[in-house]
């Protein structure tokens, strides 16, 4: 009888011990569950603002999934929801990344078009300034040409008149003093 009583106490203690172990395992699963929520909750929020975070955390989540499959199975909602990053999360992150890229590209193009217009405006101003300077240079060159021409022409006229006067003086002097030119023979 003592054997049966001991055996009953042993079974009862084993049952109580098993129950305590199961309670501890339940607490452990709860702790894992809450740890996963507290770890990946903020990450999900960060993924909303920066999809690149997903690229860092997804491989880590898969490694942790292999270590704690039961905790993840509590958080998974069937085949469609794969905690923490479902296919829908990845698609949304990709869509946000693409939209952000297109926005950046549009803004970047607009910024550089504006900067290009500013440079072209400066260049046009420079071209006008340079053209104005070139026109001024051309006018100066034309004045120089005309002044040089005028000086040379005045010199020419002065010398021509002097030569004409000299020629006339010689003709007059030759008629009076010098030998006469013979007239060409008549035929």
C-alpha positions in Angstrom: 0.0 0.0 0.0 2.8 2.3 0.7 4.1 1.5 -2.7 0.8 2.5 -4.3 0.7 5.7 -2.2 4.2 6.5 -3.2 3.5 5.8 -6.8 0.4 8.0 -6.6 2.3 10.8 -4.9 5.0 10.4 -7.6 2.4 10.6 -10.4 0.8 13.5 -8.7 4.1 15.3 -8.3 5.0 14.5 -11.9 1.7 15.9 -13.1 2.1 19.0 -11.1 5.7 19.3 -12.3 4.6 18.8 -15.9 1.9 21.4 -15.4 4.4 23.9 -14.0 6.7 23.2 -17.0 3.8 23.8 -19.4 3.0 27.0 -17.6 6.6 28.1 -17.9 6.6 27.1 -21.6 3.4 29.1 -22.0 5.0 32.1 -20.3 8.1 31.6 -22.4 5.9 31.6 -25.6 4.2 34.7 -24.4 7.5 36.3 -23.7 8.7 35.4 -27.2 5.5 36.7 -28.6 5.8 40.0 -26.8 9.5 40.2 -27.6 8.7 39.7 -31.4 6.0 42.4 -31.2 8.3 44.8 -29.4 11.2 44.1 -31.7 9.4 44.2 -35.1 6.6 46.7 -34.3 8.9 49.8 -34.5 10.6 48.2 -37.5 7.3 48.0 -39.4 6.8 51.7 -38.6 10.2 52.5 -39.9 9.6 50.5 -43.1 6.7 52.8 -43.8 9.0 55.8 -44.0 12.1 54.1 -45.4 11.6 50.9 -47.4 15.4 50.2 -47.3 14.9 49.2 -43.6 13.0 46.2 -44.9 16.1 45.0 -46.8 18.1 45.0 -43.5 15.4 43.5 -41.3 13.9 40.8 -43.5 16.9 38.4 -43.4 17.1 38.9 -39.7 13.4 38.1 -39.3 13.8 34.9 -41.3 16.7 33.8 -39.1 14.7 34.5 -35.9 11.7 32.7 -37.5 13.8 29.5 -37.8 14.8 29.9 -34.1 11.3 30.6 -32.8 8.8 29.0 -35.2 6.0 28.7 -32.6 6.1 32.3 -31.7 6.0 33.4 -35.3 3.2 31.0 -36.0 1.1 32.7 -33.3 1.7 36.0 -35.2 1.2 34.7 -38.7 -2.3 35.0 -40.0 -2.5 32.0 -42.2 -0.6 31.9 -45.5 -1.4 35.5 -46.5 0.2 37.2 -43.5 3.9 36.3 -42.9 5.0 38.1 -39.8 6.6 40.6 -39.7 6.9 41.2 -43.5 4.2 39.8 -45.7 4.3 39.9 -49.5 1.9 42.9 -49.2 4.4 44.7 -47.0 7.1 44.1 -49.5 4.9 45.3 -52.4 3.8 48.4 -50.5 7.5 49.1 -49.6 8.4 48.7 -53.3 5.6 50.9 -54.4 6.6 53.6 -51.9 10.2 53.3 -52.9 9.3 53.7 -56.6 7.0 56.6 -55.9 9.7 58.3 -53.8 12.2 57.7 -56.6 9.9 59.2 -59.2 9.2 62.2 -57.0 13.0 62.7 -56.5 13.6 62.3 -60.2 11.0 64.8 -61.0 12.3 67.3 -58.4 15.9 66.6 -59.5 15.1 67.2 -63.1 13.1 70.4 -62.3 16.0 71.7 -60.1 18.6 71.1 -62.8 16.3 72.5 -65.5 15.9 75.6 -63.3 19.7 75.8 -62.7 20.2 75.3 -66.5 17.8 78.2 -67.2 19.7 80.3 -64.7 23.0 79.5 -66.4 21.5 80.1 -69.9 20.1 83.4 -68.6 23.6 84.3 -67.3 25.0 83.1 -70.6 22.5 85.1 -72.6 23.5 88.1 -70.4 27.1 87.2 -71.0 26.4 86.8 -74.7 24.7 90.2 -74.8 27.5 91.7 -72.8 30.1 90.0 -75.0 28.1 91.0 -78.1 27.9 94.5 -76.9 31.6 94.5 -76.2 32.2 93.0 -79.7 30.0 95.6 -81.3 31.9 98.3 -79.4 35.2 96.7 -80.6 33.8 96.7 -84.2 32.8 100.3 -83.8 36.3 101.1 -82.4 37.8 99.2 -85.2 35.7 101.0 -87.8 36.7 104.4 -86.2 40.4 103.3 -86.3 39.9 102.3 -90.0 38.2 105.5 -90.9 40.8 107.6 -88.9 43.7 105.8 -90.5 42.0 106.2 -93.9 41.4 109.9 -93.2 45.0 110.5 -92.1 46.3 108.6 -95.2 43.8 110.4 -97.4 44.8 113.8 -96.0 48.4 112.9 -96.5 47.6 111.8 -100.0 45.7 114.9 -100.8 48.4 117.1 -99.3 51.1 115.3 -101.3 49.0 115.3 -104.5 48.3 118.9 -104.3 52.0 119.5 -103.6 53.0 117.4 -106.5 50.4 119.0 -108.7 51.6 122.4 -107.7 55.1 121.2 -108.3 54.2 119.9 -111.7 52.4 123.1 -112.5 55.3 125.1 -111.3 57.7 123.0 -113.4 55.5 123.4 -116.4 55.4 127.1 -115.9 59.1 127.3 -115.3 59.9 125.0 -118.2 57.9 127.1 -120.5 59.9 130.1 -119.6 63.4 128.7 -119.1 63.8 125.2 -120.0 63.9 123.2 -123.1 60.8 122.7 -125.0 59.4 119.4 -125.8 59.2 118.7 -129.4 55.8 118.2 -130.8 55.1 114.8 -132.0 55.5 114.4 -135.7 52.5 114.9 -137.8 51.6 112.5 -140.4 
